[in-house]
Amino acid sequence: MKTIAIPEELHKKLLSLKLEYNNKNLADLMENMLIEYRKYQFLKASNLVRDKMKKNKVSLGDLLKKSKVVREEVANEWFS
């Protein structure tokens, strides 16, 4: 286990969140915050891909067909 120093005001805000979301402790709260942050990052990347697909007029089916070719090439290169 590690100890980190944080400002008192931030500590109070974290304790409020812990109580609000019924977390067992601050470590549990922070773990949940990290999970939500990763979900947010994934959603941002997903929206970026979707926007680029719309811009380039590429359907999901087209993308899957193209990616299949690339996956087969990589598999052949690695396992042949």
N, CA, C and O atoms as a GROMACS GRO file, in nm:
protein
  320
    1MET      N    1   0.084  -0.117   0.000
    1MET     CA    2   0.000   0.000   0.000
    1MET      C    3   0.089   0.124   0.000
    1MET      O    4   0.195   0.125   0.062
    2LYS      N    5   0.045   0.228  -0.070
    2LYS     CA    6   0.119   0.353  -0.079
    2LYS      C    7   0.038   0.467  -0.020
    2LYS      O    8  -0.085   0.462  -0.017
    3THR      N    9   0.108   0.566   0.027
    3THR     CA   10   0.045   0.688   0.078
    3THR      C   11   0.076   0.801  -0.018
    3THR      O   12   0.189   0.815  -0.064
    4ILE      N   13  -0.025   0.880  -0.048
    4ILE     CA   14  -0.003   0.996  -0.134
    4ILE      C   15  -0.050   1.122  -0.060
    4ILE      O   16  -0.142   1.117   0.021
    5ALA      N   17   0.016   1.232  -0.089
    5ALA     CA   18  -0.022   1.359  -0.027
    5ALA      C   19  -0.111   1.436  -0.123
    5ALA      O   20  -0.078   1.455  -0.240
    6ILE      N   21  -0.226   1.479  -0.071
    6ILE     CA   22  -0.318   1.561  -0.150
    6ILE      C   23  -0.363   1.678  -0.065
    6ILE      O   24  -0.363   1.670   0.057
    7PRO      N   25  -0.402   1.787  -0.130
    7PRO     CA   26  -0.451   1.901  -0.052
    7PRO      C   27  -0.576   1.864   0.028
    7PRO      O   28  -0.655   1.779  -0.012
    8GLU      N   29  -0.591   1.930   0.142
    8GLU     CA   30  -0.703   1.902   0.232
    8GLU      C   31  -0.838   1.920   0.161
    8GLU      O   32  -0.929   1.840   0.181
    9GLU      N   33  -0.850   2.024   0.079
    9GLU     CA   34  -0.976   2.050   0.009
    9GLU      C   35  -1.012   1.936  -0.086
    9GLU      O   36  -1.128   1.896  -0.096
   10LEU      N   37  -0.912   1.884  -0.156
   10LEU     CA   38  -0.936   1.770  -0.245
   10LEU      C   39  -0.977   1.647  -0.164
   10LEU      O   40  -1.065   1.572  -0.206
   11HIS      N   41  -0.914   1.626  -0.050
   11HIS     CA   42  -0.948   1.514   0.036
   11HIS      C   43  -1.095   1.522   0.078
   11HIS      O   44  -1.166   1.421   0.079
   12LYS      N   45  -1.140   1.642   0.114
   12LYS     CA   46  -1.281   1.659   0.153
   12LYS      C   47  -1.375   1.627   0.038
   12LYS      O   48  -1.478   1.563   0.057
   13LYS      N   49  -1.339   1.671  -0.083
   13LYS     CA   50  -1.422   1.642  -0.200
   13LYS      C   51  -1.428   1.492  -0.228
   13LYS      O   52  -1.533   1.437  -0.261
   14LEU      N   53  -1.314   1.426  -0.214
   14LEU     CA   54  -1.311   1.280  -0.236
   14LEU      C   55  -1.395   1.208  -0.131
   14LEU      O   56  -1.467   1.113  -0.164
   15LEU      N   57  -1.388   1.251  -0.007
   15LEU     CA   58  -1.470   1.189   0.098
   15LEU      C   59  -1.619   1.209   0.069
   15LEU      O   60  -1.700   1.119   0.092
   16SER      N   61  -1.654   1.327   0.020
   16SER     CA   62  -1.795   1.352  -0.016
   16SER      C   63  -1.840   1.258  -0.126
   16SER      O   64  -1.950   1.202  -0.121
   17LEU      N   65  -1.756   1.241  -0.226
   17LEU     CA   66  -1.790   1.149  -0.335
   17LEU      C   67  -1.801   1.006  -0.285
   17LEU      O   68  -1.890   0.931  -0.326
   18LYS      N   69  -1.710   0.968  -0.197
   18LYS     CA   70  -1.713   0.832  -0.140
   18LYS      C   71  -1.848   0.807  -0.073
   18LYS      O   72  -1.907   0.701  -0.092
   19LEU      N   73  -1.895   0.902   0.004
   19LEU     CA   74  -2.023   0.887   0.071
   19LEU      C   75  -2.139   0.889  -0.028
   19LEU      O   76  -2.233   0.811  -0.018
   20GLU      N   77  -2.130   0.980  -0.125
   20GLU     CA   78  -2.237   0.993  -0.224
   20GLU      C   79  -2.257   0.865  -0.306
   20GLU      O   80  -2.370   0.827  -0.336
   21TYR      N   81  -2.146   0.799  -0.342
   21TYR     CA   82  -2.155   0.680  -0.426
   21TYR      C   83  -2.142   0.550  -0.347
   21TYR      O   84  -2.127   0.443  -0.407
   22ASN      N   85  -2.147   0.558  -0.215
   22ASN     CA   86  -2.145   0.440  -0.128
   22ASN      C   87  -2.025   0.349  -0.150
   22ASN      O   88  -2.037   0.227  -0.149
   23ASN      N   89  -1.908   0.410  -0.169
   23ASN     CA   90  -1.786   0.331  -0.181
   23ASN      C   91  -1.737   0.292  -0.042
   23ASN      O   92  -1.759   0.363   0.056
   24LYS      N   93  -1.670   0.176  -0.035
   24LYS     CA   94  -1.620   0.127   0.093
   24LYS      C   95  -1.511   0.218   0.150
   24LYS      O   96  -1.507   0.244   0.270
   25ASN      N   97  -1.424   0.264   0.062
   25ASN     CA   98  -1.312   0.348   0.104
   25ASN      C   99  -1.267   0.433  -0.015
   25ASN      O  100  -1.320   0.421  -0.125
   26LEU      N  101  -1.168   0.517   0.009
   26LEU     CA  102  -1.122   0.604  -0.100
   26LEU      C  103  -1.054   0.526  -0.212
   26LEU      O  104  -1.063   0.564  -0.329
   27ALA      N  105  -0.988   0.418  -0.178
   27ALA     CA  106  -0.924   0.336  -0.281
   27ALA      C  107  -1.030   0.279  -0.376
   27ALA      O  108  -1.010   0.275  -0.497
   28ASP      N  109  -1.141   0.235  -0.320
   28ASP     CA  110  -1.252   0.183  -0.402
   28ASP      C  111  -1.309   0.293  -0.491
   28ASP      O  112  -1.337   0.269  -0.609
   29LEU      N  113  -1.325   0.411  -0.435
   29LEU     CA  114  -1.373   0.525  -0.513
   29LEU      C  115  -1.278   0.556  -0.628
   29LEU      O  116  -1.322   0.575  -0.742
   30MET      N  117  -1.150   0.560  -0.599
   30MET     CA  118  -1.052   0.593  -0.702
   30MET      C  119  -1.046   0.486  -0.811
   30MET      O  120  -1.028   0.517  -0.929
   31GLU      N  121  -1.060   0.361  -0.771
   31GLU     CA  122  -1.064   0.253  -0.870
   31GLU      C  123  -1.183   0.272  -0.964
   31GLU      O  124  -1.169   0.258  -1.086
   32ASN      N  125  -1.299   0.304  -0.907
   32ASN     CA  126  -1.418   0.328  -0.989
   32ASN      C  127  -1.400   0.450  -1.078
   32ASN      O  128  -1.446   0.452  -1.192
   33MET      N  129  -1.333   0.552  -1.027
   33MET     CA  130  -1.306   0.671  -1.108
   33MET      C  131  -1.216   0.637  -1.226
   33MET      O  132  -1.236   0.687  -1.337
   34LEU      N  133  -1.117   0.553  -1.203
   34LEU     CA  134  -1.027   0.512  -1.312
   34LEU      C  135  -1.102   0.432  -1.418
   34LEU      O  136  -1.079   0.448  -1.537
   35ILE      N  137  -1.192   0.345  -1.373
   35ILE     CA  138  -1.273   0.267  -1.468
   35ILE      C  139  -1.358   0.360  -1.552
   35ILE      O  140  -1.365   0.343  -1.674
   36GLU      N  141  -1.423   0.458  -1.489
   36GLU     CA  142  -1.506   0.553  -1.563
   36GLU      C  143  -1.422   0.636  -1.659
   36GLU      O  144  -1.467   0.667  -1.769
   37TYR      N  145  -1.301   0.672  -1.619
   37TYR     CA  146  -1.213   0.748  -1.707
   37TYR      C  147  -1.175   0.665  -1.830
   37TYR      O  148  -1.173   0.716  -1.942
   38ARG      N  149  -1.145   0.538  -1.808
   38ARG     CA  150  -1.110   0.451  -1.923
   38ARG      C  151  -1.230   0.436  -2.017
   38ARG      O  152  -1.212   0.436  -2.139
   39LYS      N  153  -1.350   0.425  -1.961
   39LYS     CA  154  -1.471   0.417  -2.044
   39LYS      C  155  -1.486   0.544  -2.127
   39LYS      O  156  -1.519   0.539  -2.245
   40TYR      N  157  -1.461   0.659  -2.063
   40TYR     CA  158  -1.471   0.788  -2.131
   40TYR      C  159  -1.369   0.795  -2.246
   40TYR      O  160  -1.403   0.840  -2.355
   41GLN      N  161  -1.246   0.751  -2.222
   41GLN     CA  162  -1.143   0.753  -2.325
   41GLN      C  163  -1.182   0.662  -2.442
   41GLN      O  164  -1.164   0.697  -2.558
   42PHE      N  165  -1.237   0.544  -2.410
   42PHE     CA  166  -1.281   0.451  -2.514
   42PHE      C  167  -1.395   0.512  -2.595
   42PHE      O  168  -1.396   0.500  -2.718
   43LEU      N  169  -1.489   0.578  -2.528
   43LEU     CA  170  -1.601   0.642  -2.597
   43LEU      C  171  -1.551   0.753  -2.690
   43LEU      O  172  -1.600   0.767  -2.802
   44LYS      N  173  -1.455   0.831  -2.643
   44LYS     CA  174  -1.397   0.937  -2.727
   44LYS      C  175  -1.335   0.877  -2.853
   44LYS      O  176  -1.357   0.928  -2.963
   45ALA      N  177  -1.257   0.771  -2.837
   45ALA     CA  178  -1.192   0.707  -2.951
   45ALA      C  179  -1.296   0.647  -3.045
   45ALA      O  180  -1.282   0.656  -3.168
   46SER      N  181  -1.400   0.587  -2.990
   46SER     CA  182  -1.507   0.529  -3.069
   46SER      C  183  -1.578   0.636  -3.152
   46SER      O  184  -1.607   0.615  -3.270
   47ASN      N  185  -1.606   0.750  -3.089
   47ASN     CA  186  -1.671   0.860  -3.163
   47ASN      C  187  -1.581   0.914  -3.272
   47ASN      O  188  -1.629   0.951  -3.379
   48LEU      N  189  -1.451   0.920  -3.246
   48LEU     CA  190  -1.356   0.966  -3.347
   48LEU      C  191  -1.357   0.873  -3.468
   48LEU      O  192  -1.359   0.919  -3.583
   49VAL      N  193  -1.355   0.743  -3.443
   49VAL     CA  194  -1.359   0.645  -3.553
   49VAL      C  195  -1.489   0.658  -3.631
   49VAL      O  196  -1.489   0.658  -3.754
   50ARG      N  197  -1.600   0.670  -3.558
   50ARG     CA  198  -1.731   0.684  -3.623
   50ARG      C  199  -1.736   0.809  -3.711
   50ARG      O  200  -1.785   0.805  -3.824
   51ASP      N  201  -1.684   0.920  -3.659
   51ASP     CA  202  -1.683   1.044  -3.736
   51ASP      C  203  -1.598   1.032  -3.862
   51ASP      O  204  -1.637   1.079  -3.969
   52LYS      N  205  -1.482   0.968  -3.850
   52LYS     CA  206  -1.395   0.950  -3.967
   52LYS      C  207  -1.459   0.857  -4.068
   52LYS      O  208  -1.444   0.875  -4.189
   53MET      N  209  -1.532   0.755  -4.019
   53MET     CA  210  -1.600   0.665  -4.111
   53MET      C  211  -1.709   0.740  -4.187
   53MET      O  212  -1.724   0.720  -4.308
   54LYS      N  213  -1.784   0.826  -4.119
   54LYS     CA  214  -1.887   0.906  -4.186
   54LYS      C  215  -1.824   0.998  -4.289
   54LYS      O  216  -1.872   1.010  -4.402
   55LYS      N  217  -1.717   1.064  -4.248
   55LYS     CA  218  -1.648   1.158  -4.338
   55LYS      C  219  -1.600   1.088  -4.464
   55LYS      O  220  -1.610   1.144  -4.574
   56ASN      N  221  -1.546   0.968  -4.449
   56ASN     CA  222  -1.493   0.893  -4.563
   56ASN      C  223  -1.597   0.802  -4.627
   56ASN      O  224  -1.567   0.727  -4.720
   57LYS      N  225  -1.721   0.810  -4.578
   57LYS     CA  226  -1.832   0.730  -4.631
   57LYS      C  227  -1.799   0.581  -4.634
   57LYS      O  228  -1.816   0.513  -4.735
   58VAL      N  229  -1.751   0.533  -4.521
   58VAL     CA  230  -1.717   0.392  -4.505
   58VAL      C  231  -1.816   0.330  -4.408
   58VAL      O  232  -1.835   0.380  -4.298
   59SER      N  233  -1.880   0.221  -4.450
   59SER     CA  234  -1.974   0.152  -4.361
   59SER      C  235  -1.897   0.055  -4.271
   59SER      O  236  -1.780   0.024  -4.296
   60LEU      N  237  -1.964   0.007  -4.169
   60LEU     CA  238  -1.903  -0.091  -4.081
   60LEU      C  239  -1.868  -0.218  -4.159
   60LEU      O  240  -1.763  -0.278  -4.137
   61GLY      N  241  -1.956  -0.258  -4.249
   61GLY     CA  242  -1.928  -0.376  -4.332
   61GLY      C  243  -1.803  -0.358  -4.416
   61GLY      O  244  -1.721  -0.450  -4.426
   62ASP      N  245  -1.786  -0.239  -4.476
   62ASP     CA  246  -1.665  -0.212  -4.555
   62ASP      C  247  -1.540  -0.220  -4.467
   62ASP      O  248  -1.439  -0.279  -4.506
   63LEU      N  249  -1.550  -0.161  -4.349
   63LEU     CA  250  -1.437  -0.162  -4.257
   63LEU      C  251  -1.401  -0.304  -4.216
   63LEU      O  252  -1.283  -0.340  -4.209
   64LEU      N  253  -1.502  -0.385  -4.189
   64LEU     CA  254  -1.476  -0.524  -4.149
   64LEU      C  255  -1.413  -0.604  -4.263
   64LEU      O  256  -1.325  -0.687  -4.240
   65LYS      N  257  -1.459  -0.581  -4.386
   65LYS     CA  258  -1.400  -0.650  -4.502
   65LYS      C  259  -1.253  -0.613  -4.518
   65LYS      O  260  -1.169  -0.700  -4.539
   66LYS      N  261  -1.224  -0.483  -4.509
   66LYS     CA  262  -1.085  -0.438  -4.523
   66LYS      C  263  -0.998  -0.491  -4.409
   66LYS      O  264  -0.884  -0.532  -4.431
   67SER      N  265  -1.052  -0.490  -4.289
   67SER     CA  266  -0.973  -0.537  -4.176
   67SER      C  267  -0.950  -0.688  -4.182
   67SER      O  268  -0.849  -0.737  -4.133
   68LYS      N  269  -1.043  -0.761  -4.243
   68LYS     CA  270  -1.025  -0.906  -4.258
   68LYS      C  271  -0.904  -0.935  -4.345
   68LYS      O  272  -0.824  -1.024  -4.316
   69VAL      N  273  -0.891  -0.860  -4.451
   69VAL     CA  274  -0.776  -0.877  -4.542
   69VAL      C  275  -0.646  -0.852  -4.466
   69VAL      O  276  -0.551  -0.928  -4.478
   70VAL      N  277  -0.643  -0.745  -4.389
   70VAL     CA  278  -0.523  -0.710  -4.313
   70VAL      C  279  -0.493  -0.818  -4.209
   70VAL      O  280  -0.378  -0.858  -4.193
   71ARG      N  281  -0.597  -0.864  -4.138
   71ARG     CA  282  -0.576  -0.970  -4.038
   71ARG      C  283  -0.521  -1.096  -4.101
   71ARG      O  284  -0.434  -1.161  -4.043
   72GLU      N  285  -0.571  -1.132  -4.219
   72GLU     CA  286  -0.522  -1.252  -4.287
   72GLU      C  287  -0.376  -1.235  -4.328
   72GLU      O  288  -0.297  -1.328  -4.316
   73GLU      N  289  -0.341  -1.116  -4.376
   73GLU     CA  290  -0.202  -1.090  -4.414
   73GLU      C  291  -0.109  -1.101  -4.293
   73GLU      O  292  -0.002  -1.161  -4.302
   74VAL      N  293  -0.151  -1.044  -4.182
   74VAL     CA  294  -0.070  -1.050  -4.060
   74VAL      C  295  -0.058  -1.194  -4.013
   74VAL      O  296   0.050  -1.239  -3.976
   75ALA      N  297  -0.168  -1.267  -4.013
   75ALA     CA  298  -0.166  -1.407  -3.968
   75ALA      C  299  -0.073  -1.490  -4.057
   75ALA      O  300   0.004  -1.572  -4.008
   76ASN      N  301  -0.082  -1.468  -4.188
   76ASN     CA  302   0.006  -1.541  -4.280
   76ASN      C  303   0.153  -1.509  -4.255
   76ASN      O  304   0.239  -1.596  -4.260
   77GLU      N  305   0.180  -1.382  -4.228
   77GLU     CA  306   0.318  -1.340  -4.203
   77GLU      C  307   0.371  -1.400  -4.071
   77GLU      O  308   0.485  -1.445  -4.064
   78TRP      N  309   0.288  -1.399  -3.968
   78TRP     CA  310   0.332  -1.447  -3.838
   78TRP      C  311   0.339  -1.598  -3.827
   78TRP      O  312   0.428  -1.652  -3.762
   79PHE      N  313   0.244  -1.666  -3.892
   79PHE     CA  314   0.232  -1.811  -3.871
   79PHE      C  315   0.269  -1.896  -3.991
   79PHE      O  316   0.246  -2.017  -3.991
   80SER      N  317   0.325  -1.836  -4.091
   80SER     CA  318   0.365  -1.915  -4.209
   80SER      C  319   0.512  -1.948  -4.205
   80SER      O  320   0.563  -2.014  -4.295
   0.00000   0.00000   0.00000
